[in-house]
């Protein structure tokens, strides 16, 4: 454990929800996953827009996403990965902190493949409407997320 909490926009993410980190990025389990293995990768520095990342942060963020995605694809016996960034409010970003959604994909997980983007948008909007995270945490408890993070942590050793 490096620190007790990580910053995700205006929110504090408990270290038990974080399963991988570098000097510049971290990966955490999702409060409201769309599919098994749906996680987020974020820069450690609070950066609202993708264009505001440094070259080093951009590189580290994508290398982290590549490593995490690869391990989760194998772990969840998926055949593909969706990497998605909503960069700015009009793009559906509800937490003002750059983050990459990583979703392990299998054939037939959505009737039409691109429906995944609509589903991400709906989940983000639901979260924005209910930004009382204590209320949201009843959907997935810290213990449940910590257990998932622990499982993923072992994949990245």
N, C-alpha and C positions, 0 to 999 in steps of 0.2 A: 504494500500500500504506500503510495507516495503522498497523497493528501486525503483528507476525509471527504471533501467535496470537489467536484469539478463544476465549472460554470458553463451553462448552456443558455445563452441570452440572459434573461432575468431570473433564470431558475438555477437551483443548486441540484446537482446530480450526485447522489451518494456514491462513494467509491465502490460499493458492492455492485452497482449497476454497470460499472466500467470493466470490460474484460481484456482490453489491450490498450497500450499507450506507448507513445514515443515522446521525444522531447517537444514535438510540435503538434501532435494529433492524439486523439483518443477515440476508441470505439465503445459504444454502449448499447445495451439492449433497449428495445423500444417499449415505451409505456403502453402503446396500443398497436401491436403488430398486425399487419394485414395477412401475412403468411408466416409459417414457421421459419425462423432465421432472419426475419426482417429486423435489421439493426441500423444504427446511425454511426457515421464517422464524422468527427468535427475537428476543426483546429482548436488547440488549447486556448489561443488568444481569441477573445471575443471579437469576431469580424462579421459585420452584417451582410456584406456583399462579396461575391466571389472575386470580383475585380480588385478588391482591396487586400487580398492575400498577397504575401510576398512570394517570390519565386520559390523559395525554400519551403514555405508553408504549402504552396500548391503541389509541389512535387511530393512532399511527405504525406499530404492528405490522400493523394491518388495512390501512392505506393502502399499506404495503410489499407485503403479500400481494396486494392488488388489482393493483398495478402489475406485480409479478413474474408473477402468474397470467395476466394479460392477454397479456404478451409471450410466455410459454411456450405458451399455448394457440395463438397464431398460429404460432409457430415449429414446433410439433409437429403442426400441421394438425389440432388437436383441435376438438371441437365443444362441449365443456363442461369444467368444472373441479370437482374435489372439494377442499374445504377442510376439514381435520379437526384437532381438538385433543383429546388425551387428557389430561384435567385431573385428575391424582392417580392413585395406584397402582391403585385399584379400577376406574378407567376405562382401564387398560392403559398408563399412562405409565411408561416405564422409565428415562428420563433426567429427573432432577428439575430441569428447566428448561423453562419454557413454550415450546412450539413449535407452529407450524401446519404441517401437512403440506399441500402443494399438489400435486395430481395432475391433469395434463391428461388428459381422458377422450375416448374415441371409442366409437362404437356397437360393442357386442360385445366390448369389452376384458375384461369379466367376464360370465359367463353370466347371473348375476342381478346387477343394478346394486349392491345393498347388500353383495355379497360383498367389495367393496373394503374395508369396515370390518373384516371378519374377517381379510382379508389384512394390513392394517396391524397388527392385534393380533398375528397370528402372527409377523410380522417383528420387532415390538417384543419379544415374548417370547423369540424366538431370540437377539436381541441381548442381552437381560438374562441369559440362560443362558450366554452366551459373552462377557461383557464384557471379555475380553482383546482390546482393540481392535487390537493388533499382529497377532493371529491373524486378526481380521476383515478387516483391511486387505488381506490376500492376496486377498480376493474382488474388491475394487476398489482398485487402487494409488493412491497420492497422485498419480502422474503422470496416470493415467486420470481421476481426479476433477478435477485441475487443468485438464486439457484441456477437459472439459465446462464447468467454471466459466468458463474463458476464452471459450468459445463463447457462454455466457449473458451474460457481462459486456458483450459487443458489442451484445447486444439491448437493453441498458438504458442505453446512452450517451445 
